[in-house]
Amino acid sequence: MKKAQDIILAPVITEKSMYGVAEKKYTFKVANDANKIEVARAVEELFGVEVAKVNTVSVKGRFKRMGRTAGYRPDWKKAVVTLTEGSKNIEFFEGMI
C-alpha cells in the first residue's frame, strides 16, 4: 500500500485552480497510477478533511524545444478534489487567495 505522500505529489497553483478554492475545490498533481479512492484517502489523511468527490484527468506533456533539440515534457495526472460542506478548508491554500 502506498503512502499518502507518494500519491499527492504537489498542489497545482494556477489562476483557474484558485477560483475553485471558494467552492472547496482543490487541485493536486498526483501519481500516474493512483485512482480516485486512493486520492480521496490521501487527502483526508494529509489534511484532515472530508472529501465529497474526486475528478481526475491525465494531462499530456507539452512539446518543448531547446535549439535544434525537441521533445515532450512528461505526462502527469491531475486531481480536482471537492470537499463536503461541513468540512474545514485546507490551510495551505488560504494564504494564496
C-alpha positions as CSV (number, residue, x, y, z in Angstrom):
1,M,0.0,0.0,0.0
2,K,1.3,3.4,-0.9
3,K,1.8,6.3,1.5
4,A,-0.3,9.4,1.2
5,Q,2.9,11.4,0.4
6,D,3.6,9.1,-2.6
7,I,0.1,9.7,-4.0
8,I,-0.3,13.5,-3.6
9,L,2.8,15.0,-5.3
10,A,2.2,18.8,-5.4
11,P,-0.6,21.4,-5.4
12,V,-1.5,22.9,-8.8
13,I,-1.3,26.7,-8.3
14,T,-2.9,28.4,-11.3
15,E,-5.4,31.2,-11.8
16,K,-8.1,28.7,-12.8
17,S,-7.4,26.4,-9.8
18,M,-7.5,29.3,-7.3
19,Y,-11.1,30.1,-8.4
20,G,-12.2,26.7,-7.2
21,V,-10.9,27.3,-3.7
22,A,-14.0,29.4,-2.9
23,E,-16.2,26.4,-3.8
24,K,-14.0,24.0,-1.8
25,K,-12.4,22.5,-4.9
26,Y,-8.6,21.9,-4.6
27,T,-6.3,20.8,-7.4
28,F,-3.3,18.5,-6.9
29,K,-0.7,16.7,-9.1
30,V,-1.0,13.0,-8.2
31,A,0.8,9.8,-9.1
32,N,0.0,8.5,-12.5
33,D,-1.1,5.1,-11.2
34,A,-3.3,6.5,-8.4
35,N,-7.1,6.0,-8.6
36,K,-9.9,8.2,-7.2
37,I,-10.3,6.2,-4.0
38,E,-6.5,6.4,-3.2
39,V,-6.5,10.1,-3.9
40,A,-9.5,10.7,-1.6
41,R,-8.0,8.7,1.3
42,A,-4.6,10.5,0.9
43,V,-6.2,14.0,1.0
44,E,-8.2,13.0,4.1
45,E,-5.1,11.7,5.8
46,L,-2.8,14.5,5.0
47,F,-5.1,17.5,5.6
48,G,-7.7,16.1,8.0
49,V,-10.8,17.0,5.8
50,E,-13.8,15.1,4.4
51,V,-13.8,14.5,0.6
52,A,-17.1,14.5,-1.3
53,K,-15.8,13.6,-4.7
54,V,-12.6,13.4,-6.8
55,N,-12.3,14.1,-10.6
56,T,-9.1,13.0,-12.3
57,V,-7.6,13.8,-15.7
58,S,-4.5,12.6,-17.4
59,V,-2.5,15.6,-18.8
60,K,-0.3,15.1,-21.9
61,G,3.2,16.6,-21.7
62,R,3.7,19.7,-23.8
63,F,6.0,19.9,-26.8
64,K,9.2,21.9,-25.9
65,R,12.2,22.9,-28.0
66,M,15.7,23.9,-27.0
67,G,17.5,25.0,-30.2
68,R,17.6,22.0,-32.5
69,T,16.6,19.6,-29.8
70,A,12.9,18.9,-29.4
71,G,10.9,16.7,-27.1
72,Y,8.0,16.3,-24.8
73,R,7.6,17.0,-21.1
74,P,6.4,14.0,-19.1
75,D,2.7,13.1,-18.9
76,W,1.1,13.6,-15.5
77,K,-2.2,13.2,-13.7
78,K,-4.3,16.0,-12.1
79,A,-7.0,15.5,-9.5
80,V,-9.7,18.0,-8.5
81,V,-10.9,17.2,-5.0
82,T,-14.2,18.6,-3.8
83,L,-14.7,18.8,0.0
84,T,-18.0,18.3,1.8
85,E,-19.9,21.4,3.0
86,G,-19.2,20.7,6.7
87,S,-15.5,20.1,6.1
88,K,-12.9,22.7,7.0
89,N,-10.7,24.4,4.4
90,I,-7.2,23.4,3.6
91,E,-4.9,25.9,5.3
92,F,-2.1,25.7,2.6
93,F,-4.4,27.4,0.0
94,E,-5.8,30.0,2.3
95,G,-2.7,32.3,2.1
96,M,-2.8,32.3,-1.7
97,I,-6.3,33.8,-2.2
